[in-house]
Amino acid sequence: MSKIKVLLLSLSLLVTSSAFAYYNFIGEVPLPGKTQASPQLQQDTIFSVGAYGLRIATKDCFTVAITNTEVSKPRVGDTWEEIWTLKVCEREGRLPIEFTQKADGTGSFALDYMNIKWRTVGKK
């Protein structure tokens, strides 16, 4: 590999890792609240919720956190709905999520971005 290619590859890795380290996403399992999702399904869902939160974040704010979870439609079979509260900078949003869980704890989810309700909560 030429020195230029190595330099460009190193530079791109540095820029990529810096961009991910720039934001502080707080979403450790188990999540706060009353989620019925298995730890595996929570972990699978966290990435998409965090990525959405980063789209809302501002250039001078670096924190995205899931602060609460609650069941909004009870489980019928393997499917139910929850609302996850997402705090992004000075905004708090309630994100509806539909879950389907298999017996082994894996499953699928659908984030309802169109029906998220945002409010300003101020700096903390």
Backbone as JSON, one array per atom type, in Angstrom:
{
  "sequence": "MSKIKVLLLSLSLLVTSSAFAYYNFIGEVPLPGKTQASPQLQQDTIFSVGAYGLRIATKDCFTVAITNTEVSKPRVGDTWEEIWTLKVCEREGRLPIEFTQKADGTGSFALDYMNIKWRTVGKK",
  "N": [[0.85, -1.17, 0.0], [0.53, 2.19, -0.8], [2.17, 5.09, 0.64], [0.54, 7.32, 0.64], [-2.04, 6.26, 0.45], [-2.19, 4.9, 2.88], [-1.97, 7.04, 4.65], [-4.31, 8.49, 3.99], [-6.27, 6.58, 4.67], [-5.77, 6.33, 7.43], [-6.35, 8.94, 8.27], [-9.09, 9.08, 7.6], [-10.15, 7.15, 9.34], [-9.56, 8.35, 11.79], [-11.12, 10.69, 11.68], [-13.7, 9.56, 11.5], [-13.88, 8.09, 13.94], [-13.64, 10.21, 15.72], [-15.98, 11.63, 15.24], [-17.95, 9.88, 16.22], [-17.21, 9.77, 18.91], [-17.75, 12.29, 19.69], [-20.4, 12.7, 20.41], [-22.49, 11.91, 23.22], [-24.13, 9.21, 23.92], [-26.59, 7.94, 25.91], [-27.74, 4.99, 26.78], [-28.06, 2.48, 28.22], [-28.62, -0.99, 28.85], [-30.41, -2.66, 31.42], [-33.08, -0.56, 30.3], [-34.44, 2.5, 31.73], [-37.65, 2.64, 33.36], [-40.66, 0.95, 32.31], [-40.35, -0.98, 30.27], [-41.24, -3.78, 28.25], [-39.69, -5.16, 26.6], [-37.23, -7.61, 25.84], [-33.84, -7.84, 27.13], [-32.13, -8.21, 24.9], [-33.72, -7.33, 22.74], [-34.11, -4.69, 23.52], [-31.46, -3.76, 23.32], [-31.06, -4.06, 20.57], [-32.86, -2.17, 19.61], [-31.98, 0.25, 20.66], [-29.83, 1.34, 19.12], [-31.01, 2.37, 16.74], [-32.79, 4.25, 17.83], [-30.97, 5.96, 19.11], [-29.5, 6.88, 16.87], [-31.47, 8.33, 15.57], [-31.88, 10.31, 17.51], [-29.43, 11.66, 17.37], [-29.72, 12.98, 14.98], [-31.39, 15.03, 15.7], [-29.94, 16.43, 17.53], [-27.92, 19.33, 18.37], [-25.21, 21.45, 17.2], [-23.87, 22.41, 19.42], [-24.47, 20.77, 21.51], [-24.2, 17.64, 23.08], [-25.4, 15.35, 24.11], [-27.48, 12.54, 24.19], [-30.16, 10.74, 25.43], [-32.04, 7.95, 26.66], [-34.63, 8.29, 28.7], [-36.91, 7.22, 29.87], [-39.27, 4.51, 29.71], [-42.38, 3.2, 28.66], [-45.34, 1.2, 28.57], [-47.68, 1.51, 26.02], [-49.7, 0.28, 24.57], [-51.09, -2.71, 25.49], [-49.63, -6.02, 25.54], [-50.47, -8.23, 22.99], [-50.52, -11.37, 22.19], [-47.47, -11.75, 20.71], [-46.93, -9.12, 20.28], [-46.76, -5.63, 21.02], [-47.04, -2.16, 22.09], [-44.92, 0.59, 22.91], [-43.86, 3.64, 24.53], [-41.0, 5.45, 24.29], [-39.09, 7.71, 26.07], [-37.08, 10.24, 24.98], [-34.3, 12.18, 25.52], [-32.84, 14.91, 24.14], [-30.47, 17.16, 24.09], [-31.88, 20.2, 24.77], [-34.4, 19.33, 24.43], [-37.19, 17.16, 24.74], [-38.55, 14.14, 23.75], [-41.31, 11.99, 22.97], [-41.27, 8.9, 21.83], [-43.09, 6.71, 19.89], [-43.09, 3.15, 19.71], [-43.43, 0.06, 18.09], [-43.37, -3.28, 19.03], [-42.37, -6.65, 18.32], [-41.82, -9.71, 19.66], [-39.83, -12.64, 19.8], [-39.73, -15.99, 21.19], [-37.1, -16.5, 21.96], [-36.11, -14.07, 22.77], [-35.22, -12.32, 20.83], [-36.35, -10.19, 18.15], [-38.46, -7.83, 16.44], [-38.83, -4.31, 15.64], [-40.61, -1.24, 15.23], [-40.12, 2.05, 14.68], [-41.96, 4.96, 15.25], [-41.51, 7.65, 13.88], [-42.95, 9.77, 12.83], [-44.92, 10.43, 14.63], [-43.79, 11.43, 16.93], [-43.69, 13.35, 19.86], [-42.46, 16.43, 20.7], [-40.98, 18.51, 23.21], [-39.74, 21.46, 24.82], [-37.35, 21.33, 27.38], [-35.42, 22.66, 28.72], [-32.09, 23.59, 29.86], [-29.89, 21.37, 31.63]],
  "CA": [[0.0, 0.0, 0.0], [1.36, 3.4, -0.86], [2.13, 5.94, 1.83], [-0.61, 8.23, 0.53], [-3.25, 5.5, 0.79], [-2.15, 4.65, 4.32], [-2.25, 8.32, 5.29], [-5.73, 8.79, 3.79], [-7.03, 5.63, 5.47], [-5.59, 6.72, 8.83], [-7.08, 10.18, 8.46], [-10.53, 8.81, 7.57], [-10.48, 6.45, 10.59], [-9.49, 9.33, 12.86], [-12.29, 11.56, 11.56], [-14.88, 8.76, 11.83], [-13.92, 7.8, 15.38], [-13.87, 11.47, 16.42], [-17.39, 11.98, 15.11], [-18.72, 9.05, 17.13], [-16.86, 10.11, 20.28], [-18.22, 13.65, 19.91], [-21.7, 12.64, 21.05], [-22.61, 11.05, 24.38], [-25.43, 8.55, 23.88], [-26.81, 7.19, 27.13], [-28.8, 4.02, 26.54], [-27.59, 1.19, 28.71], [-29.64, -1.97, 29.18], [-31.82, -2.42, 31.12], [-33.5, 0.83, 30.21], [-35.33, 2.93, 32.8], [-39.07, 2.57, 33.08], [-41.38, -0.31, 32.37], [-40.33, -1.68, 29.0], [-41.44, -5.23, 28.26], [-38.74, -5.74, 25.64], [-36.12, -8.37, 26.42], [-32.57, -7.1, 27.04], [-31.62, -8.28, 23.52], [-34.54, -6.45, 21.89], [-33.77, -3.32, 23.93], [-30.16, -3.45, 22.73], [-31.25, -3.93, 19.12], [-33.63, -0.95, 19.34], [-31.22, 1.42, 21.12], [-29.01, 1.94, 18.06], [-31.87, 3.18, 15.86], [-33.29, 5.39, 18.6], [-29.84, 6.87, 19.28], [-29.19, 7.5, 15.59], [-32.5, 9.35, 15.37], [-31.59, 11.4, 18.45], [-28.29, 12.43, 16.87], [-30.21, 13.86, 13.91], [-32.06, 16.15, 16.33], [-28.95, 17.15, 18.35], [-27.37, 20.55, 17.79], [-23.75, 21.45, 17.17], [-23.31, 22.76, 20.72], [-25.01, 19.84, 22.5], [-23.6, 16.36, 22.78], [-25.98, 14.27, 24.9], [-28.73, 11.91, 23.81], [-30.42, 9.72, 26.45], [-33.37, 7.38, 26.83], [-34.87, 8.56, 30.11], [-38.04, 6.47, 30.4], [-40.0, 3.64, 28.79], [-43.68, 2.82, 29.2], [-46.2, 0.45, 27.66], [-48.82, 2.33, 25.61], [-50.74, -0.68, 24.18], [-50.66, -3.96, 26.1], [-49.21, -7.14, 24.7], [-51.45, -9.16, 22.41], [-49.63, -12.37, 21.59], [-46.07, -11.35, 20.79], [-46.82, -7.73, 19.82], [-47.25, -4.57, 21.91], [-46.48, -0.85, 21.78], [-44.36, 1.35, 24.02], [-43.36, 4.99, 24.25], [-39.7, 5.69, 24.9], [-38.8, 9.14, 26.2], [-35.74, 10.52, 24.48], [-33.85, 13.54, 25.83], [-31.81, 15.36, 23.21], [-30.15, 18.56, 24.39], [-32.92, 20.89, 25.55], [-35.69, 18.84, 23.96], [-37.58, 15.83, 25.18], [-39.54, 13.6, 22.83], [-41.93, 10.7, 23.3], [-41.2, 8.15, 20.57], [-43.85, 5.45, 19.87], [-42.38, 2.01, 19.11], [-44.18, -1.2, 18.09], [-42.46, -4.41, 19.19], [-42.75, -8.04, 18.18], [-40.71, -10.44, 20.28], [-39.86, -14.1, 19.7], [-39.5, -16.68, 22.46], [-35.67, -16.45, 22.32], [-35.74, -12.71, 23.18], [-34.99, -11.47, 19.67], [-37.61, -9.74, 17.59], [-38.38, -6.68, 15.55], [-39.42, -3.09, 16.17], [-40.91, -0.19, 14.24], [-40.13, 3.38, 15.31], [-42.96, 5.83, 14.63], [-40.92, 8.99, 13.9], [-43.92, 10.79, 12.43], [-45.8, 10.77, 15.74], [-43.05, 11.8, 18.13], [-44.11, 14.63, 20.44], [-41.3, 17.1, 21.28], [-41.18, 19.7, 24.04], [-38.5, 22.03, 25.34], [-37.26, 21.07, 28.82], [-34.39, 23.54, 29.31], [-30.75, 23.05, 30.14], [-29.66, 20.73, 32.93]],
  "C": [[0.9, 1.24, 0.0], [1.2, 4.23, 0.4], [0.93, 6.88, 1.81], [-1.89, 7.51, 0.92], [-3.31, 5.23, 2.29], [-2.49, 5.92, 5.08], [-3.74, 8.67, 5.18], [-6.62, 7.85, 4.62], [-6.95, 5.99, 6.95], [-6.4, 7.97, 9.15], [-8.59, 9.93, 8.49], [-10.97, 8.06, 8.83], [-10.5, 7.42, 11.76], [-10.73, 10.23, 12.85], [-13.56, 10.81, 11.95], [-14.97, 8.49, 13.32], [-14.15, 9.08, 16.18], [-15.33, 11.87, 16.36], [-18.24, 11.16, 16.06], [-18.43, 9.39, 18.58], [-17.4, 11.49, 20.67], [-19.54, 13.68, 20.67], [-21.69, 11.65, 22.2], [-24.01, 10.45, 24.36], [-25.57, 7.67, 25.11], [-28.0, 6.27, 26.89], [-28.36, 2.64, 26.94], [-28.76, 0.3, 29.1], [-29.39, -2.47, 30.59], [-32.15, -0.93, 31.16], [-34.39, 1.21, 31.39], [-36.79, 2.81, 32.39], [-39.61, 1.16, 33.08], [-41.44, -1.03, 31.03], [-40.54, -3.17, 29.19], [-40.49, -5.93, 27.3], [-37.64, -6.48, 26.39], [-34.85, -7.52, 26.34], [-32.01, -7.1, 25.6], [-32.4, -7.34, 22.61], [-34.32, -4.99, 22.25], [-32.47, -2.89, 23.24], [-30.27, -3.24, 21.23], [-31.93, -2.61, 18.77], [-32.85, 0.32, 19.66], [-30.45, 2.11, 19.99], [-29.85, 2.86, 17.16], [-32.41, 4.41, 16.57], [-32.18, 6.43, 18.79], [-29.48, 7.6, 17.99], [-30.21, 8.59, 15.26], [-32.23, 10.56, 16.27], [-30.45, 12.27, 17.97], [-28.69, 13.35, 15.72], [-30.85, 15.11, 14.48], [-31.06, 17.03, 17.11], [-28.42, 18.38, 17.6], [-25.86, 20.53, 17.88], [-23.12, 21.79, 18.52], [-23.85, 21.87, 21.85], [-24.59, 18.43, 22.11], [-24.25, 15.18, 23.49], [-27.34, 13.84, 24.37], [-28.96, 10.79, 24.83], [-31.86, 9.22, 26.37], [-33.65, 7.48, 28.33], [-36.04, 7.8, 30.72], [-38.62, 5.58, 29.3], [-41.32, 3.28, 29.46], [-44.5, 2.1, 28.14], [-47.4, 1.33, 27.32], [-49.99, 1.47, 25.1], [-50.28, -2.04, 24.68], [-50.37, -5.06, 25.07], [-50.42, -7.97, 24.28], [-50.62, -10.17, 21.64], [-48.19, -11.94, 21.81], [-45.85, -9.88, 20.46], [-47.42, -6.77, 20.85], [-46.61, -3.26, 21.48], [-46.0, -0.16, 23.05], [-44.06, 2.77, 23.56], [-42.06, 5.13, 25.02], [-39.45, 7.19, 24.91], [-37.33, 9.35, 25.9], [-35.39, 11.97, 24.81], [-32.66, 13.87, 24.94], [-31.6, 16.85, 23.47], [-31.24, 19.16, 25.26], [-34.32, 20.44, 25.14], [-35.94, 17.44, 24.49], [-38.7, 15.35, 24.26], [-40.05, 12.25, 23.29], [-42.1, 9.93, 22.0], [-42.0, 6.85, 20.67], [-43.07, 4.36, 19.13], [-43.3, 0.79, 19.2], [-43.17, -2.34, 18.11], [-43.15, -5.72, 18.85], [-41.56, -8.84, 18.68], [-40.92, -11.94, 20.12], [-39.53, -14.7, 21.06], [-38.04, -16.6, 22.91], [-35.19, -15.05, 22.71], [-35.4, -11.78, 22.03], [-36.35, -11.02, 19.14], [-37.41, -8.59, 16.63], [-39.08, -5.5, 16.2], [-39.66, -2.13, 15.03], [-41.02, 1.13, 15.0], [-41.1, 4.27, 14.54], [-42.49, 7.29, 14.72], [-41.95, 10.09, 13.61], [-44.81, 11.24, 13.59], [-45.07, 11.08, 17.04], [-43.51, 13.19, 18.57], [-42.91, 15.25, 21.15], [-41.74, 18.26, 22.15], [-39.83, 20.18, 24.52], [-38.48, 21.84, 26.85], [-36.2, 21.93, 29.48], [-33.09, 22.82, 29.57], [-30.7, 22.44, 31.51], [-28.21, 20.42, 33.09]]
}
